[in-house]
Amino acid sequence: MNDDELSRYSRQILLSEVDYDGQLKLTQSHAVIVGLGGLGSPVSLYLAAAGVGTLSLIDFDNVDDSNLQRQIVHRENNIGMAKVRSAEENLKALNHFVDIFAYDYNLSEQEFEAIIEKADVVIDCTDNFSTRFMLNRLCYAQKKPLISGAAIRWEGQLSTFDFRKDTSPCYQCLYKEDSGQELTCSENGVLAPVVGMVGSIQAIEAIKALLDKPTLTGKLMILDAYTMNIRTLNLKKDPHCPICSSN
């Protein structure tokens, strides 16, 4: 790191859990963010600000005016742009030291696999089960930590599936592929800061995973912003899980 980077990250380096070596590790790390909407916005902003050296951004949607209520990485002048291009522009304005790769089309599973192979952590900020299940399969197969979050209305939940550890459950231990109808913000609504809360915690979990610090592996955090009630539940491996079970 050069002097400018040391000055920029100095408050973070002061933390004994990070220090110089940890910050250097962050600058040499590669995080993949899938979805640049309500969750991916704070994740990308905080990982860029924290100095994670390489970010791969994946989203094939475009920015529209209804996104701006909660998708804080985008600006009014980005309406009509691909979300990853909008995010790339604004993240580079925040931290020019970060390398950004933007994928603005619907990737095949093989293309996802190739990107994840080069990553140190994957953050799932999507809003559909099919992509979540695919990321779970790919991250499990490649032993990459997966940070999964979701938010709707006043509620949010998140967990870390650290597949570097044999004891970690996976996303399919929590939800089965036939779980039923998925909820969307466009149909059910969401309070803007709720996605900020969940996304910020996802960013923290990603940084901790990169630094090999304790994460929410084997835990499920559930938050109710209306009552400000936050619960953390134990999440165990499903012995019959088709993805991570040894049976």
PyMOL commands that set and color helices and strands:
alter all, ss='L'
color gray80, all
select helices_A, chain A and resi 3-8+10-13+19-27+40-50+65-69+76-78+83-94+109-117+129-142+171-174+185-188+192-210
alter helices_A, ss='H'
color red, helices_A
select strands_A, chain A and resi 30-34+54-58+99-103+121-124+145-152+155-162+219-224+229-234
alter strands_A, ss='S'
color yellow, strands_A
deselect
rebuild
show_as cartoon
